[in-house]
Amino acid sequence: MSSPALKLIATTAFGLESVLALELRQLGYEDLKVTNGRVAFYGYPHDIARCNLWLRTADRLLICVGEFAAMSFDELFEQTKALPWEAFIPRDGCFPVAGKSIRSHLFSVSDCQAIVKKAIVERLKQKYPVKWFEETGSRFSVEVGMLNDVATLTIDTSGPGLHKRGYRDLSAPAPIKETLAAALVILSRWKPDRPFIDPCCGSGTIPIEAALIGKNIAPGLKRKFAAEQWNIMPSKMWQQARAQAQDEIRREQKLGIQAYDIEGPVLSLARHHAKRAGVEGHLSFQQRDIKDLGSRYHYGYLIANPPYGERLAQRQEAEELYRVMGRAFKKLDTWSFYIISSHPGFEAAFGRRADKKRKLYNGRIQCNYYQFYGPRPEQLKGPF
């Protein structure tokens, strides 16, 4: 008799829910429920491994243990206790409880956490004949989320956020998260046989994520996950998922990814990260000023995360950069441009109104993703 399907929740930044849903559909998952900052679906333990390895725009993958209305602490306690925690947490499992509460009668997060912790302990005592749980084993991070008086109880399968791919071990000023960088590439609908330029690449996150997408490299191949230590996730399951991901890499796919920045030292970081990500031979980093931008290829894609000028002292510098970009990009009149910025005057400084704008968040900064479409290629033949 097969085990019942688990309700899984993949979380993401606001504005990226439809991108994450697209990823899940491409992986073969159906019956998706999309809400603010998350996509719910059903799967089995092997899907936990697969999704952690493959999802590019998800922040975390959670198991939803239960969901119910709760307007009193008694209701929260009894319904939490009724859930099958023993199906996930072993006798020596470590199960810290975090919480959040939005527009709910149970607004005290610390009290909600304490109630849920006590309820789980009481439930586990029915399964394991102990009076005290040492919690010396694998970690099962529980969260109680209260939203409009509905409690959602989850266990985190990912551990560190999924934006931590495992290739970035050196930091640079104002980096863009890998999950957002991947989303920018996916939203552009770039294809691996088309030229790609990031004219202000910084430490290389956008072009590296593009290379991972172009080569069909699972973004989680270089890291470990919390659920790898769980009894319900035997090591063979992870080995099979990783082996399958290795088999799906497009090793013969050629890429034409160019990444430029005016700062030489930051390009050293970019090259280092590209090497750690395993894509150093598939993209080129060069020191170049945006005003000198050019390409011998037609019908390419340009994706950029330029400075926003968030601070007043930097605003004029950002606006001047946008004007330079506007003049330089005219030389690529058959290309499509995709630029993320929080600056409200971006289009005016750039000198062109976007064909489409999409609201996204870079961390807590509300941005627009400005999309400027070039003409369709006359022939759909790659330039490489």
Secondary structure, 3 states (H helix, E strand, C coil): CCCCCEEEEEECCCCCHHHHHHHHHHCCCCCCEEECCEEEEEECHHHHHHHHHHCCCCCEEEEEEEEEECCCHHHHHHHHHCCCHHHCCCCCCECCEEEEEECCCCCCHHHHHHHHHHHHHHHHHHHCCCCCCCCCCCECEEEEEEECCEEEEEEECCCCCCCCCCCCCCCCCCCCCHHHHHHHHHHHCCCCCCCEEECCCCCCHHHHHHHHHHCCCCCCCCCCCHHHHCCCCCHHHHHHHHHHHHHCCCCCCCCCEEEEECCHHHHHHHHHHHHHHCCHHHEEEEECCHHHCCCCCCCCEEEECCCCCCCHHHHHHHHHHHHHHHHHHHHHCCCEEEEEECCCCHHHHHCCCCCEEEEEEECCEEEEEEEECCCCCCCCCCCC
